[in-house]
Structure formats: C-alpha cells, structure tokens
C-alpha cells in the first residue's frame, strides 16, 4: 500500500512539472522542479525502506516452537524410611539385600523390604549371582551380576502432547554384568549387549528418528530397514519406558529416568538405542550393540 502511494505521488509531480514547463516562467519552474525532486526522492526512500524494515524485523524475531509435553505418571510405591546397610538373613545371618526374596546362602524365603513388581522374565536373577550365558560367537561364558534395573513399559490412552504416559503393567529387567556386558529382556527378546557409546540428540535425529517415525506410522507392521555403523538393520520395536528401580553398580542409569527406545536387528546382531527425555530425567542417551540370545541360553 505504501509503495503504490509513493508511485502515485511521483506521477502527479511529473505531470505538474510538464504542465508548469508550458505555462510558468523559467525561474519559477526551476524552483518547482527542485521542490518536486525533493518530495519524490523522500517518498521513494520511505516506500522502499518500509518493506525492507518489516522483513528485517521478521527475520530477527525468534521462531516459535509448538509447545509439547511428555508427562509421565508413575505409581507411588511405599519405601521404608530407613534401610539398614547390613541386612541379615534371619535364618543363617548371611548378608541380604532389601529386594531379596530368598537367601542366596541358605535358600530361606524372605519378605523383601521393597515392594516392587515382578519382571516378566529373570525375576530370580539378583545382584551377586553368577550366571552362564551362551555367547553367539564365544560359546558359554561366565558372568556375575553387578547391578539391576527394573523397567516399566509406558503407553498413552490416546495420542496427544498433553496426554500422560502411564505404565502398561509390563515390567522388564536389565542387568549390568562382569566382565562388562549388559543383559536386557524386553517382551520375548533377550539381548547380550557389549559395545556401548553415548549419543547426542543430533545423532538420534539424524540416524534413527526418520526410520522410527516411518515404523510408527505403519503401527510397527512395515519392514523398515536402514544402514548404520557398517551394518544393515531392520526395525524391531519402538516405544517408551521408565526406570522404576535401580540397585548395585555398573548400569550408569538412575531411578526415575524415562525416555524412548529403538530396537533393531541384523541377523543375530542387535542394536538398542535409549533416548532419554531432556531436562535431567536421569539418563545419558546411549547406543548399545551386541547380540540377540535365547532365554534358554541364560543359566543361573
């Protein structure tokens, strides 16, 4: 609108100059021509600079991101006010842990101090226990449990940024092992993971999110494949989780952490990505590589 007005003013001034040239004395015409030039030049600059100024202001405005909320609601569990560091078995006096249901020394049944849900698999595998795993490349290997994590699977009753994520009722366990490895059960899959590295949000968004989104849009029914780290992978599972409990050492994760996971496979090789929600939810974004094993390959 300002540009059209400027052109109109200039056109009128040009017309006046032509008319004045025919009827006005030279001195008066020269004075009028100078005045018309000043007015036209001012209008021209004003009209041209206004759109430019508006464009500059728009470019300098911060981009507005849509507000989203990933809210997780976990059940409150009653925790003892004080847990002794040197708990003893009432039958034999051996050291026990607050989550032990049986004494590892005498086999007596115990009433655990912490009321935690039972994981779907490997519920009897506790810190300090030895186990033998059939490694897909090395054969039978002996390990010891250093740490244990209890995961709960999360879901939304309906899709939406304001709909909270709540437990499905399915619980799974992960174990930090010695020699260094990570044993994880999720659904009917068992992973023996050995190579770990930290990820950034940029890594995840570039290397995994496009394929996870494609997998999600098919309700996890499509065959989605991608290349990463010198191997060709197929999407197996995606979802969200929270860590309800941690004990021991070696896991580098903490109770209360929550995020999303990506599981992929390449033959008997496995890839597990844990993408924790930003804002200090208690976990470092991590990629694990290792192998898929069978439940019968785990002996304890």
One Martini backbone bead per residue (centre of mass of N, CA, C, O) as a GRO file, in nm:
protein
  300
    1UNK     BB    1   0.058   0.061  -0.022
    2UNK     BB    2   0.304   0.257   0.005
    3UNK     BB    3   0.414   0.213  -0.284
    4UNK     BB    4   0.164   0.320  -0.443
    5UNK     BB    5   0.165   0.603  -0.321
    6UNK     BB    6   0.445   0.691  -0.425
    7UNK     BB    7   0.387   0.663  -0.728
    8UNK     BB    8   0.155   0.865  -0.737
    9UNK     BB    9   0.310   1.117  -0.647
   10UNK     BB   10   0.520   1.112  -0.875
   11UNK     BB   11   0.321   1.138  -1.111
   12UNK     BB   12   0.204   1.412  -1.031
   13UNK     BB   13   0.473   1.572  -1.041
   14UNK     BB   14   0.533   1.523  -1.340
   15UNK     BB   15   0.277   1.658  -1.449
   16UNK     BB   16   0.330   1.937  -1.326
   17UNK     BB   17   0.597   1.989  -1.476
   18UNK     BB   18   0.482   1.988  -1.766
   19UNK     BB   19   0.282   2.213  -1.724
   20UNK     BB   20   0.485   2.428  -1.614
   21UNK     BB   21   0.665   2.444  -1.873
   22UNK     BB   22   0.429   2.594  -2.043
   23UNK     BB   23   0.342   2.845  -1.815
   24UNK     BB   24   0.606   2.905  -1.666
   25UNK     BB   25   0.857   3.053  -1.554
   26UNK     BB   26   1.179   2.954  -1.530
   27UNK     BB   27   1.227   3.018  -1.229
   28UNK     BB   28   0.975   2.882  -1.112
   29UNK     BB   29   1.021   2.604  -1.241
   30UNK     BB   30   1.293   2.538  -1.104
   31UNK     BB   31   1.185   2.546  -0.816
   32UNK     BB   32   0.966   2.323  -0.858
   33UNK     BB   33   1.154   2.094  -0.949
   34UNK     BB   34   1.319   2.077  -0.686
   35UNK     BB   35   1.077   2.018  -0.499
   36UNK     BB   36   0.981   1.759  -0.644
   37UNK     BB   37   1.241   1.596  -0.603
   38UNK     BB   38   1.240   1.593  -0.294
   39UNK     BB   39   0.966   1.457  -0.254
   40UNK     BB   40   1.015   1.202  -0.429
   41UNK     BB   41   1.266   1.097  -0.282
   42UNK     BB   42   1.137   1.060  -0.005
   43UNK     BB   43   0.911   0.860  -0.089
   44UNK     BB   44   1.092   0.644  -0.211
   45UNK     BB   45   1.249   0.573   0.047
   46UNK     BB   46   1.010   0.507   0.228
   47UNK     BB   47   0.878   0.282   0.052
   48UNK     BB   48   1.136   0.090   0.041
   49UNK     BB   49   1.206   0.061   0.356
   50UNK     BB   50   0.957  -0.066   0.485
   51UNK     BB   51   0.973  -0.364   0.385
   52UNK     BB   52   1.264  -0.408   0.484
   53UNK     BB   53   1.208  -0.360   0.782
   54UNK     BB   54   1.000  -0.589   0.814
   55UNK     BB   55   1.191  -0.821   0.728
   56UNK     BB   56   1.406  -0.781   0.945
   57UNK     BB   57   1.219  -0.820   1.188
   58UNK     BB   58   1.126  -1.111   1.113
   59UNK     BB   59   1.414  -1.243   1.118
   60UNK     BB   60   1.466  -1.153   1.431
   61UNK     BB   61   1.255  -1.333   1.517
   62UNK     BB   62   1.172  -1.577   1.709
   63UNK     BB   63   1.100  -1.891   1.690
   64UNK     BB   64   0.802  -2.078   1.721
   65UNK     BB   65   0.739  -2.341   1.924
   66UNK     BB   66   0.567  -2.603   1.989
   67UNK     BB   67   0.391  -2.721   2.252
   68UNK     BB   68   0.516  -2.989   2.455
   69UNK     BB   69   0.425  -3.292   2.649
   70UNK     BB   70   0.609  -3.537   2.850
   71UNK     BB   71   0.414  -3.710   3.062
   72UNK     BB   72   0.479  -3.893   3.366
   73UNK     BB   73   0.294  -4.160   3.537
   74UNK     BB   74   0.367  -4.297   3.847
   75UNK     BB   75   0.354  -4.500   4.093
   76UNK     BB   76   0.331  -4.506   4.429
   77UNK     BB   77   0.586  -4.624   4.647
   78UNK     BB   78   0.655  -4.777   4.931
   79UNK     BB   79   0.917  -4.656   5.140
   80UNK     BB   80   1.144  -4.688   5.352
   81UNK     BB   81   1.300  -4.477   5.564
   82UNK     BB   82   1.496  -4.721   5.662
   83UNK     BB   83   1.795  -4.891   5.540
   84UNK     BB   84   1.996  -5.119   5.607
   85UNK     BB   85   2.325  -5.205   5.510
   86UNK     BB   86   2.320  -5.488   5.711
   87UNK     BB   87   2.150  -5.722   5.615
   88UNK     BB   88   1.994  -6.020   5.757
   89UNK     BB   89   1.941  -6.339   5.783
   90UNK     BB   90   1.728  -6.499   6.011
   91UNK     BB   91   1.857  -6.793   5.974
   92UNK     BB   92   2.199  -6.737   5.903
   93UNK     BB   93   2.324  -6.424   5.872
   94UNK     BB   94   2.335  -6.337   5.596
   95UNK     BB   95   2.367  -6.133   5.346
   96UNK     BB   96   2.122  -5.894   5.238
   97UNK     BB   97   1.866  -5.754   5.041
   98UNK     BB   98   1.576  -5.562   5.009
   99UNK     BB   99   1.491  -5.758   4.741
  100UNK     BB  100   1.503  -6.024   4.868
  101UNK     BB  101   1.337  -6.358   4.858
  102UNK     BB  102   1.612  -6.510   4.892
  103UNK     BB  103   1.867  -6.685   5.022
  104UNK     BB  104   2.180  -6.743   4.886
  105UNK     BB  105   2.284  -6.943   5.118
  106UNK     BB  106   2.007  -7.113   5.240
  107UNK     BB  107   1.709  -7.056   5.087
  108UNK     BB  108   1.536  -6.872   5.232
  109UNK     BB  109   1.254  -6.712   5.284
  110UNK     BB  110   1.165  -6.369   5.207
  111UNK     BB  111   1.079  -6.036   5.310
  112UNK     BB  112   1.073  -5.775   5.131
  113UNK     BB  113   1.117  -5.427   5.177
  114UNK     BB  114   1.059  -5.400   4.868
  115UNK     BB  115   0.772  -5.322   4.672
  116UNK     BB  116   0.799  -5.492   4.375
  117UNK     BB  117   0.760  -5.573   4.072
  118UNK     BB  118   0.752  -5.836   3.857
  119UNK     BB  119   0.919  -5.950   3.617
  120UNK     BB  120   0.865  -6.139   3.342
  121UNK     BB  121   1.181  -6.188   3.360
  122UNK     BB  122   1.441  -6.272   3.568
  123UNK     BB  123   1.352  -6.248   3.882
  124UNK     BB  124   1.596  -6.440   4.014
  125UNK     BB  125   1.804  -6.221   3.929
  126UNK     BB  126   2.074  -6.114   4.127
  127UNK     BB  127   2.289  -5.966   4.306
  128UNK     BB  128   2.588  -6.172   4.289
  129UNK     BB  129   2.518  -6.355   4.076
  130UNK     BB  130   2.572  -6.631   3.882
  131UNK     BB  131   2.628  -6.683   3.523
  132UNK     BB  132   2.540  -6.848   3.210
  133UNK     BB  133   2.632  -6.776   2.872
  134UNK     BB  134   2.548  -6.806   2.530
  135UNK     BB  135   2.760  -6.711   2.300
  136UNK     BB  136   2.747  -6.664   1.957
  137UNK     BB  137   3.086  -6.665   1.943
  138UNK     BB  138   3.211  -6.797   2.240
  139UNK     BB  139   3.009  -6.926   2.400
  140UNK     BB  140   3.044  -7.013   2.709
  141UNK     BB  141   2.984  -6.772   2.977
  142UNK     BB  142   3.094  -6.602   3.267
  143UNK     BB  143   2.903  -6.422   3.520
  144UNK     BB  144   2.825  -6.117   3.710
  145UNK     BB  145   2.611  -5.939   3.909
  146UNK     BB  146   2.609  -5.577   3.969
  147UNK     BB  147   2.328  -5.482   3.836
  148UNK     BB  148   1.982  -5.343   3.856
  149UNK     BB  149   1.685  -5.308   3.650
  150UNK     BB  150   1.354  -5.154   3.640
  151UNK     BB  151   1.112  -5.173   3.391
  152UNK     BB  152   0.858  -4.969   3.239
  153UNK     BB  153   0.596  -4.965   3.036
  154UNK     BB  154   0.460  -4.725   2.806
  155UNK     BB  155   0.148  -4.532   2.758
  156UNK     BB  156  -0.134  -4.406   2.566
  157UNK     BB  157  -0.471  -4.361   2.558
  158UNK     BB  158  -0.398  -4.108   2.375
  159UNK     BB  159  -0.320  -3.891   2.145
  160UNK     BB  160  -0.097  -3.638   2.278
  161UNK     BB  161   0.086  -3.389   2.443
  162UNK     BB  162  -0.118  -3.404   2.718
  163UNK     BB  163  -0.088  -3.705   2.739
  164UNK     BB  164  -0.008  -3.933   2.951
  165UNK     BB  165   0.234  -4.156   3.061
  166UNK     BB  166   0.172  -4.502   3.135
  167UNK     BB  167   0.155  -4.799   3.260
  168UNK     BB  168   0.091  -5.129   3.132
  169UNK     BB  169   0.224  -5.372   3.340
  170UNK     BB  170   0.505  -5.403   3.216
  171UNK     BB  171   0.806  -5.578   3.321
  172UNK     BB  172   1.165  -5.523   3.309
  173UNK     BB  173   1.508  -5.640   3.286
  174UNK     BB  174   1.839  -5.523   3.384
  175UNK     BB  175   2.204  -5.611   3.355
  176UNK     BB  176   2.503  -5.572   3.512
  177UNK     BB  177   2.813  -5.704   3.411
  178UNK     BB  178   3.077  -5.952   3.491
  179UNK     BB  179   3.195  -5.887   3.253
  180UNK     BB  180   3.138  -5.635   3.046
  181UNK     BB  181   2.781  -5.613   3.035
  182UNK     BB  182   2.434  -5.638   2.895
  183UNK     BB  183   2.128  -5.755   3.023
  184UNK     BB  184   1.819  -5.784   2.826
  185UNK     BB  185   1.465  -5.761   2.871
  186UNK     BB  186   1.206  -5.763   2.599
  187UNK     BB  187   0.964  -5.928   2.615
  188UNK     BB  188   1.086  -6.199   2.403
  189UNK     BB  189   1.367  -6.058   2.439
  190UNK     BB  190   1.733  -6.115   2.432
  191UNK     BB  191   2.018  -5.927   2.545
  192UNK     BB  192   2.371  -5.907   2.454
  193UNK     BB  193   2.559  -5.630   2.555
  194UNK     BB  194   2.892  -5.464   2.477
  195UNK     BB  195   2.857  -5.195   2.306
  196UNK     BB  196   2.917  -4.858   2.415
  197UNK     BB  197   2.757  -4.531   2.339
  198UNK     BB  198   2.721  -4.207   2.315
  199UNK     BB  199   2.457  -3.973   2.252
  200UNK     BB  200   2.288  -3.740   2.060
  201UNK     BB  201   2.026  -3.576   1.933
  202UNK     BB  202   2.153  -3.553   1.653
  203UNK     BB  203   2.208  -3.848   1.607
  204UNK     BB  204   1.915  -3.951   1.637
  205UNK     BB  205   1.776  -3.765   1.422
  206UNK     BB  206   1.957  -3.868   1.183
  207UNK     BB  207   1.980  -4.208   1.223
  208UNK     BB  208   1.662  -4.289   1.349
  209UNK     BB  209   1.393  -4.122   1.338
  210UNK     BB  210   1.291  -4.164   1.043
  211UNK     BB  211   1.247  -4.478   1.089
  212UNK     BB  212   1.068  -4.468   1.340
  213UNK     BB  213   0.840  -4.305   1.207
  214UNK     BB  214   0.775  -4.508   0.985
  215UNK     BB  215   0.709  -4.740   1.181
  216UNK     BB  216   0.479  -4.594   1.336
  217UNK     BB  217   0.286  -4.537   1.084
  218UNK     BB  218   0.251  -4.875   1.064
  219UNK     BB  219   0.226  -5.004   1.347
  220UNK     BB  220   0.480  -5.196   1.327
  221UNK     BB  221   0.457  -5.357   1.019
  222UNK     BB  222   0.684  -5.260   0.869
  223UNK     BB  223   0.970  -5.282   0.664
  224UNK     BB  224   1.242  -5.130   0.825
  225UNK     BB  225   1.540  -4.997   0.685
  226UNK     BB  226   1.897  -4.954   0.777
  227UNK     BB  227   2.204  -4.780   0.807
  228UNK     BB  228   2.472  -4.871   1.051
  229UNK     BB  229   2.791  -4.919   1.133
  230UNK     BB  230   2.825  -5.134   0.879
  231UNK     BB  231   2.512  -5.206   0.886
  232UNK     BB  232   2.202  -5.383   0.835
  233UNK     BB  233   1.881  -5.281   0.950
  234UNK     BB  234   1.589  -5.378   1.150
  235UNK     BB  235   1.302  -5.301   1.271
  236UNK     BB  236   1.136  -5.407   1.585
  237UNK     BB  237   1.117  -5.165   1.815
  238UNK     BB  238   0.905  -4.921   1.985
  239UNK     BB  239   0.913  -4.677   2.268
  240UNK     BB  240   0.842  -4.651   2.621
  241UNK     BB  241   1.011  -4.568   2.939
  242UNK     BB  242   1.086  -4.660   3.285
  243UNK     BB  243   1.268  -4.628   3.589
  244UNK     BB  244   1.187  -4.772   3.904
  245UNK     BB  245   1.470  -4.932   3.957
  246UNK     BB  246   1.784  -4.941   4.147
  247UNK     BB  247   2.087  -5.148   4.173
  248UNK     BB  248   2.400  -5.110   4.234
  249UNK     BB  249   2.630  -5.141   3.957
  250UNK     BB  250   2.711  -5.032   3.609
  251UNK     BB  251   2.457  -4.877   3.458
  252UNK     BB  252   2.427  -4.542   3.451
  253UNK     BB  253   2.143  -4.544   3.584
  254UNK     BB  254   1.818  -4.406   3.701
  255UNK     BB  255   1.578  -4.345   3.892
  256UNK     BB  256   1.322  -4.186   3.682
  257UNK     BB  257   1.396  -4.250   3.414
  258UNK     BB  258   1.295  -4.135   3.077
  259UNK     BB  259   1.187  -4.269   2.746
  260UNK     BB  260   1.307  -4.395   2.442
  261UNK     BB  261   1.305  -4.673   2.210
  262UNK     BB  262   1.532  -4.873   1.994
  263UNK     BB  263   1.494  -5.172   1.799
  264UNK     BB  264   1.742  -5.375   1.627
  265UNK     BB  265   1.836  -5.596   1.347
  266UNK     BB  266   2.115  -5.834   1.229
  267UNK     BB  267   2.028  -6.108   1.267
  268UNK     BB  268   2.203  -6.169   1.572
  269UNK     BB  269   2.215  -5.872   1.582
  270UNK     BB  270   2.212  -5.579   1.805
  271UNK     BB  271   2.013  -5.271   1.857
  272UNK     BB  272   2.019  -5.011   2.121
  273UNK     BB  273   1.814  -4.723   2.191
  274UNK     BB  274   1.846  -4.455   2.436
  275UNK     BB  275   1.607  -4.182   2.474
  276UNK     BB  276   1.619  -3.929   2.680
  277UNK     BB  277   1.466  -3.695   2.838
  278UNK     BB  278   1.490  -3.385   2.869
  279UNK     BB  279   1.576  -3.241   3.193
  280UNK     BB  280   1.698  -3.459   3.391
  281UNK     BB  281   1.593  -3.787   3.388
  282UNK     BB  282   1.866  -3.988   3.439
  283UNK     BB  283   2.003  -4.004   3.135
  284UNK     BB  284   2.206  -4.133   2.877
  285UNK     BB  285   2.237  -4.135   2.567
  286UNK     BB  286   2.223  -4.467   2.403
  287UNK     BB  287   2.434  -4.718   2.246
  288UNK     BB  288   2.383  -5.063   2.170
  289UNK     BB  289   2.585  -5.357   2.101
  290UNK     BB  290   2.505  -5.704   1.993
  291UNK     BB  291   2.291  -5.979   2.097
  292UNK     BB  292   2.080  -6.229   2.029
  293UNK     BB  293   1.911  -6.436   2.263
  294UNK     BB  294   1.812  -6.698   2.456
  295UNK     BB  295   1.665  -6.805   2.736
  296UNK     BB  296   1.828  -7.084   2.731
  297UNK     BB  297   2.118  -6.917   2.747
  298UNK     BB  298   2.024  -6.874   3.054
  299UNK     BB  299   2.215  -6.954   3.352
  300UNK     BB  300   2.126  -6.977   3.737
   0.00000   0.00000   0.00000
